[in-house]
Amino acid sequence: MTERYVVKRLDEIAGYADPSRAQWFPIRADFGIGAFGVNAWRSGEAGQELIGEHDELGDDSTGHEELYVVLSGHATFTVDGETVDAPSGKLVFVGDPAMKRSAVAEEAGTTVLVAGGKRGEAFSASPWEKHAQGLQFFATKEYDRALEFFERAHREAPDQAGVLYNLACAESLVGRPDDALAHLAQAIELRPSFREAAQTDTDFDAIRADPRFPAAAG
Amino acid sequence: MKPWETASLPEIEGLPGPGTLRWTPVRRHFDIRAFGVNAYTAAEVGQDVVEEHTEQQNGHEELYVVIAGHARFTLDGEEIDAPVGTLVFLRDPTVRRAAVAVEAPTTVLALGGKPGEPYEVSVWEFDFAAAARGKTGDYKGAIAEIDSGFELHPEHPTLFYQRACWRALDGQPEGALDDLVLAVELGGEKFRTWANEDEDLDSIRADPRFPA
């Protein structure tokens, strides 16, 4: 039987932890919350990206309104090109899904909680959240498991650019260059910003010298 | 609607809730419409940070996050120690929940919504906001808060009942009786029972239209 209530400390929620990136606490997925999205991120060091630049449009999102809450530490948000100083206790609400938003930690241990949902619609989890669960296998260098995860995700959602990109990463890392190049090209076709991301993504080092590798935009 | 907006919790006007609760209406401040979100801050040890209630009426899941201080939750009679960083998720709306501060100040953030349904602003928000105005003697302000609730819930018996109370206190007997009759008509016997025990309605109790 599903538990009627669950009590946990944030640190008890096991998430994707890559030392080079902020730690993700998948609160919604861990508790099985069905009514709204909620996650947290904590920086390992000052200067670390807490919230990658994104909007809430496109195939990886669901048009969510988002509320960010700085639980501890000190962050700097950038919303629609404007910088926002965000010490502990600051709330940043982004109602318009088209606004670009991102955040960087000013201190180690800065923790940001984010809640989201779509106005006028029943909540459904963002596709990125599902994909993000597969990213843990890159952090632990379990590339076969990453490949298996994203192959399955790709079968379920063939046109998801984020899935294709991560599938290409896994294929590159397990030594399947032809598949990696094909899927990377498809990912870029669906989301052109992946062309730039691929230039510095070390997951593609094995295929970067291939003439078919997408060149940086001129 | 502004495309984006920021605030710190102290910048949002806190309102007195029921009992010792101090309510920071975060959702209302930003006009968030996708989920419910509020904060509750206790300035003294022993003050409520979650008033005792269930979510049976709204059917909401709730997530409480202790964002400062130290709280003690009581969930269906079970006491839960909840220092800063504790998350309390209540899936089952029938669980009776409450929390008090064991350190001061303590702040708890509460998120809520009903799975499988679009979020609707809860009626209690208008009720709380009206009560905060009414407690200071600003009955017209309280009526205005309830009126704003009718924009989203045009036939909600609780709003008619609450407006009846504020109108009665404000010396508007006709309007109060109209509202009270409607509350009982739409909401049933529960409202008749409440009306017969509610001192706020004393000024209209002798009227033949009063639902005795």
Interface residues (C-beta under 8 A of the other chain):
Chain A: T2 E3 R4 Y5 V6 V7 K8 R9 L10 D11 I13 I27 F31 G32 I33 G34 A35 F36 V38 H64 E65 L67 V69 L71 F77 V79 D80 V84 A86 P87 G89 K90 L91 V92 F93 V94 G95 D96 A98 M99 R101 L113 A115 G116 G117 K118 R119 G120 E121 A122 F123
Chain B: M1 K2 P3 W4 E5 T6 A7 S8 L9 P10 I12 V26 F30 D31 I32 R33 A34 F35 V37 H60 E61 L63 V65 I67 A68 F73 L75 D76 I80 A82 G85 T86 L87 V88 F89 L90 R91 D92 T94 V95 L109 L111 G112 G113 K114 P115 G116 E117 P118 Y119
